């Protein structure tokens, strides 16, 4: 089974735009689970333009499925997640002012750094995933960091899906197969939506979890959150 983790960053962005607590991020997380989400993902950034570091503890207190926190392992990020102890931390190589994640780790050049960070998180009992491009050399090196999983950065697949879905997914299939052989769990995320998710599910092996935020929240504007989460879950059947 491939689990659906709903990224609620865009809900926090809407909340922050007016300075109050509408929509209520904590209630939205609870409702996402009630509507069928099998995990909640957030990605606090240094400028806290959407999810704030202060949101993490209240979210951990209410999330009953899986709480996944993404981010670059700055000192503030590490201090917060080691205190909150989410079920999973997904490490991403984002620069401080980056609009959105747009590349995976260079697990060869940054092997020592990642090994240290992964070890610190795992000693705290947190499962660790590394955001990775579908490059076999990077996946081989990721396995040597002692990470538990990788998250395949699927923007390349999504961007080319309508032109040639088979060709677009081919490097991801090889990447997932290698990761599985090396004992790594496989997550996937970025630009997945109602159009391209079913094909990915049907053809990409060993996927434990997909993390979807922007498209799902955008679809909820038309279909409603209560309806759209089951729509995504059906794509994963």
ABEGO torsion letter per residue (X at the ends): XBBBBBBAAAAAAAAAAAGBAOBBAAAAAAAAAAAGBABBBBBBBAAGABBBAAAAAAAAAABABBBBBBEBBBAAAAAAAAAAGBABBBBBABBAABABBABBBBAAAAAAAAAAAAAAAAAAGBBBBBBBBBBAAAAAAAAAAGBABBBBBAAAAAAAAAABAAAAAAAAAAAAAAAAAAGBBBBBBEGBBAAAAAAAAAABBGBABBBBAAAAAAAAAAAEAAAAAAAAAAAAX
